[in-house]
Amino acid sequence: MKTGFFKFKSKHDRSSLREQIPFDPETQYAVIRSSICTGEKLAGFKDKTGGHFTEVMLIRSPEDEKEFREIYGLDEVKTEY
């Protein structure tokens, strides 16, 4: 599975991100990891059983978080510190 950060240039890029990094709500939950030291935020998915975090994108603004939710059809995303 490919992980990393993406900068979107078009709607097509967003749909390809969903294909490259799939989300399975049965085994994963969406989360934003926020550093208490630097404030850096990463959006991704955490495995419910093992706790493995899969990075999807860097969150720099509320718009980035909104875009992450729209791409994956999420109502809300939990934040972990």
CORGI-V764643 format. One line per field, one symbol per residue. psi: psi as a letter, one per 20 degrees, with the letter a starting at -180 (. if undefined). burial: I if it has 9 or more other C-alpha atoms within 8 Angstrom, else O. A space follows every 10 residues. Layout:
psi = ???
burial = ???
//
This chain:
psi = ppraqqpphr hhhghhghhh nqpoihirqq qppppigiip ppqbppphgi jppopgqpoi rhhggggghg gjlqgqpqpq .
burial = OOOOOOOOOO OOIIIOOIOO IOOOOOOIII IIIIIOOOOI IIIIIIIOOO OOOOIIIIIO OOOIIOOIIO IOOOOOIOOO O
//
